[in-house]
Amino acid sequence: MQRLALVLALSALVAAALPAPGLYLAIGFGIGAIGTGWIAYRRRGAPGFTRLAGAAAVTLGMVGLMLGTLRVVLALAAIRHLERMFG
């Protein structure tokens, strides 16, 4: 589970840097990484590295989610600015 969470988290970070559909992929991968990382972290009987990898995936997934969301907000702000500029 922790490997999937880390793959999703790294995918979210990479997708945040990609053009056009990357921002939406970053949001989706970030949410997936947070969910799977949380599940991996919550397993009390798991070894320490497994729980640590889950916590790292939650953190990286949150960063990817925030970067994707920031790109969406900036795109909407630019569209609104252009709309006001041209009427």
Secondary structure, 3 states (H helix, E strand, C coil): CHHHHHHHHHHHHHHHCCCCCHHHHHHHHHHHHHHHHHHHHHCCCCCHHHHHHHHHHHHHHHHHHHHHHHHHHHHHHHHHHHHHHHC
